[in-house]
């Protein structure tokens, strides 16, 4: 049986494309490539976090967000986010970009785009990706992330979510409460 070869963007620190690279080679040689994550929030502003499958090559049985992915050669970050979100959670929604960062420390050599969606739809996890998952309020999520083994990208991704999404949600709810009193 022929193994499918997965191609990724080989990029520089400015996210400029150098060329096309096989995923295995990128990981083996520590070459910078594109990745991303999608955080799923519900209407109660709880975040869905997962426990990665024990079968994952890197970070098995570690806490992660709802969806983490590589950007395949030929895809945009957003196209990859939409496709992987549907594959890993069953949710079909266009995510909102929150920020990006460089993670260039073994075993990961990625520029990661961080996205979020808000959905109350049922989540159907891909068992190859995650063994379990549930919604947590923000304080519970903070505790889970700080006290458990996580993927290398989760802490920095969570920081971007807090700075570029949760602070605005909190500020909007304070303003709304001020006008309704």
Buried (B, 14 or more C-beta within 10 A) or exposed (E): EEEEEEBBBBBEEEBEEEEEBBBEBBBEEEBBBBBBBBBBBBEEBBBBBBBBBEEBEEBEEBBBBBBBBBBBBEBEBBEBBBBBBBBBBEBEBEBBBBBBBBBEEEEBBBBBBBBBBBBEEEBEBBEEBBBEBEBBEBEBBBEBBEEEEBBBBBEBBBBBBBEBBBEEEEEEEEEEEEEEE
